[in-house]
Amino acid sequence: MNQGPESLSLLRHAWDLLLTGDNSVPQIRTIMNDEWGYRSRSGTPIPLSSLYRAFTNPFYYGLLESSCHGRFPGTHDP
């Protein structure tokens, strides 16, 4: 996925949709691609697999991972 400020803002809005419990990941993908015009670095609509990967990445909910320390809270905003 894009990592620019605008794309991260859209990903944050996608998280908001997910956390309401009213939208499935495929529905969120449709909203991102069709309504918000989200595109990947290559200019294509975001693949469903990329969105699932983002929603299951511990970094996005405030954790960091280390091979020697495991998961631990980060100092960044989730």
Residue frames relative to the residue before (quaternion, step in Angstrom):
aa qw qx qy qz dx dy dz
M 1.0000 0.0000 0.0000 0.0000 0.00 0.00 0.00
N 0.6193 -0.5114 0.4385 0.4032 3.50 -1.29 0.40
Q 0.2142 -0.7855 0.5644 0.1359 3.57 -1.13 0.54
G 0.4011 0.7138 -0.4827 0.3110 3.59 1.20 0.31
P 0.7075 -0.4776 0.3102 0.4184 3.58 -1.26 0.34
E 0.6612 0.5086 -0.3251 0.4455 3.60 0.93 -0.81
S 0.6790 0.4841 -0.3004 0.4630 3.59 0.91 -0.86
L 0.6342 0.5110 -0.3406 0.4697 3.60 1.04 -0.64
S 0.6090 0.5341 -0.3454 0.4738 3.58 1.11 -0.65
L 0.6578 0.4934 -0.3090 0.4779 3.59 0.99 -0.81
L 0.6280 0.5191 -0.3378 0.4712 3.58 1.03 -0.72
R 0.6143 0.5359 -0.3409 0.4682 3.59 1.05 -0.71
H 0.6545 0.4909 -0.3080 0.4855 3.59 1.00 -0.81
A 0.6074 0.5413 -0.3474 0.4663 3.58 1.09 -0.66
W 0.6257 0.5213 -0.3317 0.4761 3.59 1.02 -0.80
D 0.6249 0.5384 -0.3403 0.4514 3.60 0.97 -0.83
L 0.6522 0.5038 -0.3132 0.4719 3.58 0.97 -0.84
L 0.6508 0.5169 -0.3162 0.4576 3.58 0.95 -0.84
L 0.7076 0.4933 -0.2668 0.4299 3.57 0.88 -0.97
T 0.5522 0.5877 -0.4139 0.4225 3.62 1.17 -0.26
G 0.3727 -0.7339 0.4814 0.3011 3.56 1.17 -0.62
D 0.5875 0.6052 -0.3534 0.4046 3.58 1.29 -0.01
N 0.7566 0.3386 -0.1737 0.5318 3.58 1.24 -0.33
S 0.3636 -0.6928 0.5764 0.2356 3.55 -1.08 0.79
V 0.6568 -0.4940 0.3767 0.4273 3.56 -1.26 0.27
P 0.6477 0.4917 -0.3508 0.4644 3.68 0.89 -0.68
Q 0.6303 0.5177 -0.3417 0.4668 3.62 1.02 -0.68
I 0.6438 0.5127 -0.3187 0.4702 3.58 1.00 -0.82
R 0.6139 0.5433 -0.3416 0.4596 3.58 1.02 -0.78
T 0.6537 0.5114 -0.3112 0.4629 3.59 0.91 -0.89
I 0.6455 0.5104 -0.3163 0.4721 3.59 0.95 -0.85
M 0.6709 0.5074 -0.3045 0.4469 3.57 0.85 -0.97
N 0.7297 0.4417 -0.2434 0.4618 3.57 0.84 -0.98
D 0.7853 0.3788 -0.1830 0.4541 3.57 0.73 -1.08
E 0.7614 0.3658 -0.2091 0.4928 3.59 0.90 -0.85
W 0.7708 0.3541 -0.1869 0.4955 3.58 0.92 -0.87
G 0.3944 -0.7494 0.4532 0.2782 3.59 1.24 -0.27
Y 0.2609 0.7874 -0.5200 0.2039 3.58 1.17 0.54
R 0.0162 -0.7861 0.6178 -0.0111 3.55 -1.05 0.85
S 0.5125 -0.6271 0.4949 0.3150 3.55 -1.21 0.62
R 0.7311 -0.3981 0.3048 0.4627 3.57 -1.29 0.03
S 0.7009 0.4611 -0.2676 0.4738 3.58 1.03 -0.73
G 0.5733 -0.6277 0.3622 0.3823 3.58 1.29 -0.02
T 0.5675 0.5851 -0.3862 0.4319 3.57 1.28 0.13
P 0.6288 -0.5063 0.4047 0.4295 3.61 -1.21 0.34
I 0.5827 -0.6019 0.4125 0.3578 3.57 -1.09 0.69
P 0.3997 -0.7070 0.5247 0.2549 3.61 -0.83 0.94
L 0.6066 -0.5700 0.4180 0.3638 3.54 -1.13 0.66
S 0.6347 0.5448 -0.3348 0.4339 3.59 0.98 -0.80
S 0.6412 0.5207 -0.3287 0.4578 3.61 1.02 -0.73
L 0.6541 0.5029 -0.3173 0.4675 3.56 1.01 -0.74
Y 0.6295 0.5082 -0.3351 0.4828 3.60 1.00 -0.75
R 0.6414 0.5242 -0.3253 0.4561 3.59 0.98 -0.83
A 0.6526 0.5044 -0.3171 0.4681 3.60 0.97 -0.80
F 0.6972 0.4769 -0.2804 0.4560 3.61 0.93 -0.87
T 0.7261 0.3880 -0.2551 0.5072 3.61 1.16 -0.32
N 0.4916 0.6535 -0.4296 0.3830 3.59 1.29 0.07
P 0.4399 -0.7282 0.4568 0.2599 3.64 -0.54 1.12
F 0.5505 0.6229 -0.3991 0.3868 3.61 1.10 -0.56
Y 0.6934 0.5030 -0.2824 0.4318 3.57 0.94 -0.91
Y 0.7391 0.3239 -0.2571 0.5318 3.61 1.15 -0.25
G 0.7527 -0.4934 0.1875 0.3936 3.54 1.13 0.75
L 0.6423 0.5212 -0.3349 0.4513 3.58 1.22 0.10
L 0.2324 -0.7204 0.6332 0.1615 3.52 -1.27 0.53
E 0.2447 -0.7645 0.5777 0.1485 3.55 -1.17 0.54
S 0.0341 -0.7753 0.6307 -0.0075 3.51 -1.07 0.84
S 0.5260 -0.6509 0.4397 0.3260 3.56 -0.98 0.78
C 0.7523 0.3701 -0.2253 0.4963 3.61 1.06 -0.59
H 0.7601 0.3605 -0.2055 0.5000 3.64 1.15 -0.43
G 0.4503 -0.6837 0.4586 0.3457 3.58 1.24 -0.14
R 0.7046 -0.3940 0.3316 0.4882 3.56 -1.10 -0.71
F 0.0832 0.7832 -0.6123 0.0692 3.53 -1.04 0.81
P 0.6149 -0.5685 0.3840 0.3889 3.59 -1.14 0.58
G 0.3360 -0.7284 0.5641 0.1958 3.53 -1.02 0.87
T 0.5012 -0.6313 0.4915 0.3296 3.55 -1.29 0.16
H 0.5450 0.6189 -0.3939 0.4060 3.60 1.30 -0.02
D 0.5560 -0.5686 0.4742 0.3777 3.55 -1.28 0.33
P 0.4293 -0.6986 0.5019 0.2751 3.60 -0.78 0.97
